[in-house]
Amino acid sequence: MGHKAISGQYHRSRSCEHVHHSRRQHSRSLDPRPRDNYSYNNSSQHNYSDSRKRPRSPDRRHQNTEIFNSYDRSSRIMSFGDGRPKDATSYERHPLASTSGAEKHRAPPNALHLHENAENYANASYGNDMSNMSNYRSHYYQPQSRYEHPIKGTSYERRRLPLASRQEFSSNPRSLQHKSAPLLKPRFNNNQTIPELIQITHANLAALTPGATAAFWNKVSKQITSGRNAPDSRLSNHHKELGSHLNQIFEHTQNTLSLFNAKDLSQTIYSMAKPVDVLRKNYGRRHGCGEDIIGTMSSRLLNRDLTPKKELFRSFAFASRDKIDQLDARGLSNIAYAYALLGNVPDFDDGSDLFDLIATQAARRRAEFNAQGISNIAWAYATVGKSHPLLFEAMGDQVVALKHLGEFIPQELSILVWAYATAGVRHSKLFEKMANHVVRLDVMYGFKPQHLSNTVWAYATVCINHPKLFEAVANHIVKSDSLDRFDPQALSNTAWAYATTGFNHPKLFETVANHIVESDNLDRFYPQALSNAVWAYATAGINHRKLFEKVANHIVESSSLDRFNPQNLANTVWAYATAQVSHPKLFQKVSKYAIHRKEEFDSQAVANLLWSYATMGITDKHLFLSFVPTAANLVDCYNNQELANIAWAYAVVGVDAPSLFNETFIKKCVEKKGVFKRENLCQLYQWHLRQSKKKSKAGLPLEILDRSHEAFISVDPTVSKLQDDVVAQLSSIGLDPKEEVLMDSGYRLDAIVKVNGKTVGIEVDGPSHFIGKSRSPTGSTILKRRQVPSIDDIELVSVPYWEWDKLDKDEVKEQEYLRNLLGL
């Protein structure tokens, strides 16, 4: 129905090209691709994925445990909570890479961060063979620690205190220091509180062995992260003294570090790293209380800016380097996991780093790793952004070599594929084996919502479309009684994954959209979750009006968009433009904030934002003029599609930008001439027409102009029933219309007629020439209406579909309408 000017809409989301391209910024996937992921990481202060790469899977989400529900400042009594893990997403935290023009997806929330079985893995004993997993089922049984259950005759046993001594200790723990009894080797149990652990350890400090030191930190770490065993209120008056004792234990640990064997060293590092996230979260409330227990822990482990103490953990790294050959699979995994929690990759003077050494050793001992060890070490490397080929290949091959994956619990399966996807490692055999294993399961009820979400996100991120896996996951979700257990990021990442792979499951999209629409409000949704959700539906070609309306209204009613980063803003308007959903107030609000923060936009965000406004026919000249300097500074960063989109957008809006469209821009186009697609060439040709009309020196060189002109005129015309009806009535009133006429400009007109000796072009504008169900013309329609009269020197009139429909197929009315339109 006339020449359809190319809108420049991104289609990369359905191909792997956009996923890998988007990894320019780690999450930009989840990249859900609009950005993160993976990451897709919301709450972490240390985001190690390239922020531009994923749905951005993706800010990484951390599961932190609230240790203090309350703190009585007068008595300084700490009250421990129930220890329930809380997901504080980095989703502004980490999908899903460039895609169809949407944000490069960031990695999804890393609910795997504090792996719920990591502690069990750190404490449990397991054999050297992957097939020997009898001790590993720690997710069903209370973890068995060598420190908690000493064998008779081994060290760390302690005589039971006489009843009188125990009673005296209960009322005054300091009394033990003054006893003349010989020092005892401490033995710890699960019933002891942190103050009791400190008191016992300090009383025996002179005789404390490395094993006992490791056991102490293991117990303290578990209580801080789980909230078990609240301190006895009778000890509250001695918190300051206990803080001093804890400081001495810290000093003792560091001073005796060279005496630790490999197992004790890995246990101590793990135990000190694990509470860091919890202490970060609660340190604000404890500020100024550095002399009590928690204040001391915070001051010894964290700097004022809440980053881990570099020198402390660097000393542990050097000690680990010296014992690297003695570490077993569990020790290697624990140390890597610990430093990933800290967000730290310690380096050495020879240019290597701790993770390089661990990878080499782990690859050698890969047969010793059990399921949890493999998933934990892979998670650690992906989290710190170390895509170590040797390690990932070794662990992947080890999993593939197993006869079955029955020893992997759902969380470990999802962690493993998440890690490979986040690290950008496409181990096809591993992904195939994992998918086939999941598909063969009778039921998937062991998979929590985040396990499902992270799994499909991982496959989409590495561009592996396993239809049976996606079908099984979608069917399981649809059959669920409710999606209330899915957090916002899991919902958006799931939709992102299905949209990215192009797997069509209408019932899944309908179920997810209805759940979001029926939510009381969207306050729980982080900005990335919102942008990823609408991005996914736009990419999948599903125009769920109620979903788009609810999200737009929520954004408009928000008091501020400060929590939206530039990628979120660009992805959101991109989705509405792609889905052709008109919401003027949304675009007005985003424009205001985008102008204010224009310097924060990267190349993809700039291209997507400007393309979206032009596509919607919103000729916001203030927005486009404001972005000229930013767009010009990023010319060297644009890919072929971004170059074409920006040029086309400025042509639609009609804004001159000589500082942007200069020799540098043309040179960049020449560099990309071999990779421009047909739609890119059509966009550039339309921009060139405007530049030529303005007599600008910046235009396409012949080597690109000829190709772009050929691409523009070679678009096959389409003729609709509406166009046939209009042409028939033109003939009925005595005119001789010519259809699908190619003009000198390169545009095709639906029809041309001679009226009083003058040539008049007629465009029959059907619904596709307008935004959704509105009567606002698209950017392509606006550009054509402007360029044809200007370049071809011909009057152009429009027959809108809604005006023709009002005539109710009455030929007399139709003919009268055309006479009035043409002035006959």
N, C-alpha and C positions, 0 to 999 in steps of 0.2 A: 504494500500500500504506500508506494512511494519509497523514497530512499530513507532508510532508517539510519540516522546518524549514530555513530557508535558512542555510547555513553562513557566508556572507559571503566566499566564496572569490573572489579577484580573477579577472576574465576580461578585463581590459583589455589583456593582452599580445597578444591577437590583433587588436587594432585600433590605428589610428594615434593614438587619443586618448591612450593611455598613453605613447607615445613623446614626443609634444610636451609633455605634462604633466610628464613626468619631467625635462625639461630645466630644471626649476627649479634643479637642481644640475648641472653639465655632464655613456670613459668609460664625474644620478646614474647611461654605456657605455657601456654599453656600455653601465643602464641598463644588466642586460644586457641588456636592460635587466635584470637586476640590474646597477646602476651600472657607465663608463667607462668601446670605444672605444673608446669609444673609445676612456677613454680611453683596460680595457679598457684606463692609463699607469702604469706600475708604478714605475719607478725614478727618474723625474724629480723633482727638488726643486722644479720649477716646474710645477705642474699648472694649466693655464689653462682647463680645462673645468670647468663647474660640477660639483662633486663629486657632487651628488645626481642628476645627469642621466644618466648612462649606464650594460648591464650594468655603475658607478663606477669603454666601449668602453673596457669599455673601458678611474688611473694610467696615464701614457704610457710606452711602452717605448722605451728608447734603445739604439741600437747603438753601443757604445763600442769603441774599439780599445785593447788592452792594450799600452802602449808599453814597459814594462819587465818583462821576465820575471824579472830578478834585479838586485840592486844590491849591489856589493861595497863595504861601508862603509870597508874599510881602504884600498883603492886608489881608491875613488870612481869606479869604472869602470861606466858604464851599459851594460847589455846589452839590445839591442832584440829584441822578439819578432817573430813572423811577421806581425803586423798583421792577423790574422783578426778581423773584426768579431764582437762578442759581444753577444747580446741580453740586456741586463739590464733586463727589463721594468719599466715603471712600472705594469704591470698589477697591480702593486698599484697597478701602473701602471695604464685609462682606461680592450662594449658595451658595453652595449650597453647612465632614463625610467621612468616608473612603468609597470608592466605588471602584469597579472594579479596584482598584489599583490606582485610580486617586486621586487627592488631596481631602482632606476632605473639603467639600464645605463650604464656609463662607457665612454668611447671605447676601442677596442681598442689594443693595444700599438702604439706608433707605430714600427714597424720602418722606417718611412719617415724617421725622425728624421734620421739621417745618411744621406741618400739616396745610394745607392751610385754614382750618376752625377752627383751635384751638383758634385763637383770637376771633372769633365769639362766640365760646362756652364759653370763659372766660367772655365775656361781656353780652351775651344774657340771658334773663330770660326764664326759662322753668318750667313746672309743675313738680309735684312729681311723676306723673304716666307716665310710658313709652308710654302709648297710647296718651298722651297729648303732641303733638309735634308741635302745631301750631306756636309757636314762634321760633322753631328750624330751620326753613328753611332759615337760615342766609346765605347760599351759594347762594341764589337767591336775597336777600335783603341786604341793608346796615346794618351792625350790630347795634343793638339798645342798648346803654349803659345807665345804670341808672345814670351814671355820666354826660352823654351828654344831657339827656332830663329830667331834674328834674321836679317833679310834683309841681305845685304851692303850696306854703306854706311849702315846705320842705327846708332843708338846702342847702347850696352851691349856692344860687342865689346871683347875684351881680348886683348892680345898674349900668346902662349904663353910662359911663363917658360922661361929656359934650363934645361937639365937640372940643372946644378949648383944653381941656385936652388930647383928643385923638390925636389931631394934634401935641401937644407938646410931647406926648409919642413917636409918630412916629419918631420925629427928635432926641429925647434924652430920652431914656427909663429910665435913672437914675433919671430923674426929679420927678418921682412918689414917690421916697423915701422921698422927702423933703416936700411933701404936708402935710398940717395940718389936712386934712380930716380924719374922723375916718376910721379904718381898715375895709376892705370889705371882706366878705367871697367869695372866688373866684369861678367863674363858667367858665368852659372851653368849647371851641367849636373846631370844626374840622378845622377852618381857621387859628388858631393861630400857629405860628412857635415855635420851641423849645426855642429860646431866649425870645419870648414873654411869653411863659408859665413859664419860670424860673423867669422872672421879676415880673410877676403878683403874683406868689407863694411867692417869697421872700418878696415882699412888704407887704404881709399879713401873714408872717410867725408866728407872735405871736398869731394870732387867727386861725391858720390852724388846722382843725379837722382831725382825722384819715381818715375819708371818703374823705376829700379834698386832703389829701396826697396821698391816693390810686388813686384818679382820676388823679392827676398830673403825677404819674409814669405810669399810663395807657396810657396817651396821649404821653408822651415822648417816651415810648417804641414803640408805634405804628409808630411814625414818624421815629425813628431810623431804624426800620426793614422794613418800606415801602418806605422811601425816600420822603414822602409827605411834602409839605409846606417848601420849602427851606427858610433859614433865610434871612431876609431883609438885603441887602448889607449895608444899612445905619447903621446897628448895629455892623458892623465888628470891629470898634475901641473899642468896649466894651466887646469883647469876654473874655478877661482876667478877667474882673470884673464879668461877668456872670459865669465864671468857679468858682470863689470864692463863688458866691451866690449858685451855685449848690452844692458846698461842704457843705454849711450851711444847705441846704435842706436835704442832706444825713444825717447830724448829727441830725437834728430834727426828721427825720424818725426813726433812731435807738433809740433815747432817749425817744420817745413816743410809742414805739412798744407795751408796755404792755397795752396801751389804745385802741388798735385796736380790733374791733370785728372780728369774724371769716371770714366774707365776705371780709372786707377790707384787712385783713391780706393775704388771699389767692390771692387776686387781686394784691397786692403789690409784693408778692414773684414772681408771674407769670410775672409781668411787668418788674421786674429787671432781671429775668433769660433770658427772650426772646431775648434781644439785645446782649447777651454774644457772640453768634456765629458771629454776624456781627462785633462786636468790635474786636474779635480775628482776623478776616480777615483783618481789616483795621488798626489795632493797629501799625503795622510796619511803616506805613506812618505817623502816628501821634506821633511817638516816640519823646520825647523831648518837646511835646506841652501839657504838663500836666496841664497847667493853663487855657486852653480854655475849651469849653463845652465838646467836644468829648474826649479830653485828660483827663478831670476830670472824665467823665463817665468810661473811661477805667481804670484809676488808682484806682477808688473806687470799681470797680467790678472785676478787673483782677490783678493778680500778674505779675511780670516781665516776667515770663515764660508762660504767657497767660493762666494760670489755674485760675479758679474762686477764689475769696477771701474766704477762708475757714471760717474764723471767722464771716464774715458778714452773710453768708448764714447759718452758724451754729446757729447764734442768731435767725434767722427766724425759724429754725427747732425747737428750744426750745419753741419759742412762739407758733408754730403750735401744739406741743405736749400738751401744756397747754389748747388749745382750740379744741382739736381733736374731742371731743364729740359734739361741736357746729357746726362743718363743715358740710355743705350739700354735695350732690353728686357733684355739680359743683366745690365747694371748694376743695374737696378731689382730684378730677381729675386734677384741675389746679396745685395744689401743687406737686402731683406726676409727672405731665408733666414737671413742671419747674425744678425740681431736676434731671429729666432725661436729660433735655437739658444741664444741668450743668455737668452731669456725676458724680453726687455726691449722696451717700447714707449716710446721717448723722446718726451717732450712738449715743447712750446715755450710761450713766454710768452703767445702770442696764443690759447691754448686748443687749438690743433691739435696733431697729433703726426706723427711721421715716416711712420707707416703711412697716414695720411690723404693726405699729399702723394704718396707712392708710388702709392697706389690711383688717384688722379686722373690722374697721369702715365701709369700702366700702361694705364688704360682708353683713353686717347688713342692709345697706341702698340700696341694689342692685336694688330694685324696683324703686328707684328715678332716676337712671341713664338713660339718653336718649342715642340714637345711638352714637352720637359723644363722649359722656362721657365714654361709654364703650370702644370704640376703642382707645380713648386717654389714658385711665388709663392702658389698656392692653399694649399699645405701650410703655408706660413709664416703666413698670416692665420688659418687654422684653429687652428694651434698656440698662437698668442698670444691667441686668443679674439676676434679682430677680424672680425666678420661684416659686412664692408663691402659693401653692396648693389651699389654702382657697379662695384667690381672683379669680384665674383663673376658679376654679370650680363654684364659685358663679356667675361670669359674664357669663360663658358659659351656665349655667343652665338658667339664665335670658333670654338670647337670644333664647335658644331652646323653652322656655315657651311662647314666643310671637306667636301670630296667624300668622303673616307674617313679612317679613323684608322690607316692603315697605318704611320705614323711613330711612333705611340705604342707603346712597349714595355710588357709586362705591368705592370712596376712603376709606370710613369707612369699607366697606366689606374687601378690600384688606389689610388694616391696621390690622384688627382684626385677620384674619387667619395668616398674617405674624407674628404678635406678639405671637400667640400660638405656631407656628412652631419654632420661634426663641427661645422661652422659653423652648421648648422641651415638651410642654403639648399637648397630643393627645386626645382632647375632640371629640370623634368620632361623637356624635350626633350634636355637633356644626358644624363640617365640613360638615356633611351630609346635614344639613339644609341650610347652606350657598350655597353649590353646587347646590342643587335642586332649590333654589331661583334664582341663576344666569342662570341656564339652562332654566327656565321658562320665562325669559325676552324675549320680542319680538325682541329687538335689544340690542346690547352691545356697542352702540356708546358713552354711557356715561363713558365707561371705557377708561382711558388713557393708553398708552403703559405700563407705570410702574405699573398701577393697574393690568393689565393682567399678566405681568411678575411676580410680587410679589405673585399673587394668585396661579398660577400653581407652583411656587417655594415652597410655603408653603405646598401645598398638597404633593408634592414630598418629602419634607423634613420629614414630619411625616408619610410617606409611606401609604398615602391614595390615591388609584388610582380610581378616579371617571370618568369612560370613557365618560359619557355624557358631563361632564364639560370640559374635555380636548378636546373633539371633537368640542364643541361649541367655545372654545377659539381659537383653531387652525383654524377652518373655518373662524372665524372673521378676524384673522390676514392675512390669505391667500387672502381674498377678499379685503383687504385694497389696495387702489390705490398705496401706497408707504409705505415703512418702514422707511422713513426718520425721522419720529417722535420718533422712537425707538432709545434710546441711546445705546451705545455699551454694557453696562452691562445688560440692559433689554433684548437685543437680546441673549446674551450668557446665561443668567439665564433661559430664556424661553427654549432654546435648551437643557440646562442642565436638566430642569424639565422633559421634554418629554423623554430624554434618561434615566434618573434615574428611572422613573416609567415604562419604557419599552413600552410606548404607541407609536405605530407606525403610524406616519402620514407623509408619504413621501413628500407630497406636501408642508407641513410646512417646513421640513428640506431643501428642494430644494429652497424654497423662501428665507429663511433666509441666506442660503449659497450664493445664487446668489447676494443678496443685499450686503453682505460683500465683495464678489469678485469684484463687480462693483464699490465699493467705490474708490475714487481717491487715498486715502492712508489710512493707519491704525493708524495714529498718535493719533486719538481720542480714540483708544482702550487702556485701561489700561492693564498692564501685566496679571492681573487676568482674564479680559474679553477675552483676546486672548487664554490663556491656557484653560479656561472653554469652550470656543467655540470648539476648536479642541478635547478637552476631550469628549464633548457631542457627537460629530459625531463618534468618535472612539468607544465609549460605545454603541451607537445605531447601530453600524455595518455599517455605511454609509461612504464609502470612496469617498468623494467629492474631486477629485484630485486638482481642481483649488483652492478650499478653502485652502487645506493643503499647496499647493505650495505658495499661496499668503502670508499666515501667516509666513511660514518658511523664505521666502525671506525678509519679513519685519523685522523679528528678526535678520537675518544675516546682513542686511544693517544698523541696528541700531548701533549708535556709541558706545553704552554701554548697558549692561544688569543690571546695578545697581538697576533699579527700579523693577526688577524681584526678588521676594523673593524665598527662596529655594523651597517652595511648587509649585510656578509657574513654575520654571525650571523643577522640577521632573514631574509635570503633563503634561507639554508640550511634553517632550520626551516620556513619557508613552503613550500619544495619538498617536504619530507617530509610535511607536513600535507596539501598538495594532492594528492600521489600516494598518500596514505593508507598510508604506510610507517611501521610502528611500530619505534622504536629508543629505548627508555627511557633508556639511558645517554647517548645523544647529547643528548636534551632536558635531562637533568640537568646535563650539563657546560655546555651553552650557557646555561642559566638562571643558573648560578653566575657566569659571566663577564659576562652581561648586567646582573645586579644590581650588580656591581662597577663597571660603566662606564655606568650608566643615563643619566648627564647628557650623554653624548656622542651619544645617539640623537636623530635628527630625527623629524618627524611620521610619515613613511612607515615608518621602521624600527620605531617604537613600535607603530603599528597592525598591521603585519605580524607582529611578534613575538607580541603578545598574542593576535591572531586565531589564530595557529598553535597555541599551547598550548591554547586553548579548543576549537578544532576537533578536536584529538587527544584531547579529554576529559581533559587533564592539569590538574587543579584545584590548581595550585601557588599557594596563597594568599600565600605569602611573596613570590613574584615579582610578583604583581599588586598587593599592598600597597606594595611597594618602588617600583613605577612610577607610583603615583598622583600624586606631585608633578610628575614629569617630564611625564606625560600632560596634567596640568592646565595646565602652563606653555605647552604647544604647541597649545591649543585653537584659537587664531586661525589656525593653519597647516593645520588638517585640511581635506581635501576631503570631498565627500559620502560617499565610500566609507569613508574613514578614520574619520569620525564614527560611521557605522553599525557598523563592525567593532569599534571600541573599546567601544561601548555593549553590543553583543551579547556580546563576550568577557567583560566583567565580569558580565553576567547569567548566563552559563554557569557561571562559577567561583563565583558567589554571594558576591562581595566588595562591601561597601558602600563607596562613595567619594564622600561628599557634597562634598568639596573639588573633585572633578572634575566631577561631574554637578550643576551649579548653574545659576544664571541665565545665566551666560556661555555654557555649553554649549548651553542651550536656545535662546538668541539665535542662536548659530551655526547650529543646526539650522533655524531659521526662515529665515535668510539663504539656506540651501541647499535650501529646500523645492522649488524648481522644478526641481532637477537630480537629486533622489533617484530612483534606479531602483527597480523593483519589489522586487528582493532587498534593497536598502537599507531600504525601507519595512518589509519583513517583519522584518528584524533590529531596527529601532527599535521595532516593535510588541511584540516579545518582551521587549525591555528595559523598555518601558513597563508591561507586565504585572507585572514584578518590582517596579518602583518603586511601582506602585499597591498591590500587596500589602503593601509595607513602609510604606505611607502616607507616602511621600516627597513633599515639595512640588515636587520636580523631576520633571516628566513631560512628555509631549508635549502641546503646545497643540492645541486642537480642529482647527485648520486643517491640522495634520499627522496627528493621530490618526485622523481619518475616512479619510484616504487610506491610511494604513498598515493600518488594520483591513480595509479593502476589499481591499487587495493580499494580505493574509495569508489571508483566507477564500476568495479566488478561485483559489487554487492547485488545479489539477485533480488529483483523487485518482487513484492508480494501484492496480490490484488484481493481485497476483501469483498464480501457481499455488499457492504455499505458503499464501497467505491463503485461497484457495478451498477447499483441503483442510481447513484448520482449521475454517472456518465450517461445512463439510459435516458434520464430526464433532461439532460443537456441536449441530447439529440432530439428529444421530443419538442423542444422549444425552438428548433431550427438552427442550433449551433452545430458545428462539426468538431467535436472534441477529439483531441489526440491524447492517448494514454501513455503513461510511463515515459515521459519525454526526458531525455538526458540533456541537461543544460551545459553551457560552456563552463560554468563553475564546477561541474562534476555532480551536482545534485540532480536527482530525478524528481519530477513533479507528477502527481497523480493524473493531472489532465491540464491541457492548455486550450484556450478558445480565443477566437477573434471577436472582440466586442467593439463595434463602432470604429473598426480599423485598428484597434489597439489589441496587442496580445496580453492576455490575462492568464496567470497561472492559478490553478485550483488545487488546494490540498484538502483531501477528505480526512479529517482528523478523528480517528477512532480512539477508544479508551487508552490504548498504549501511548498516545501522544500527551497524556495528562497524568498527574500524580494521583495514583489510586483512583478513588471515586470522586476526587475533587475536580474542579474545572481549571486548576492551575497547570499551565503547560510545563512539560519537562524541559530540562536544559537543552536537550537535542532539538526539541521543537522551537524553542526560543532562538537558537542559533540559526536554524534553517530559515525561519521567518525573517531574520535580519540579513543574512548573507545573500539569499537569492535576489531580492529586490536591489540590493546594493551592487552586486557583482554582475548579475545578468540583466539588469536594467529592465525589470518586468514587474508589473503589479501582481501581488500574490494575495489571494483571498482564501479564507478557511471555511469549511463546512463542518462544524463540530457535531459529533455524533448525537449529543443530547438534543440539539435543535432539530436535527433530522428525525429523530425518534418521535418528537412531539407531533409530527405531521401524520402519524398513524397510517402510513402507507397510502395516503390519499394522493393520487397523482396530480390532481388539480392543485392541491395545496403545495405539493413539492415543486411543481413548475412555477407557481407564483413566488415561492420562496427564492428560487434561483434567479428569477427575473429581478426581484428586488435586490438581491445580493450583487448582481452584475450591473445594475442600473439600466436595465432594459425597459 
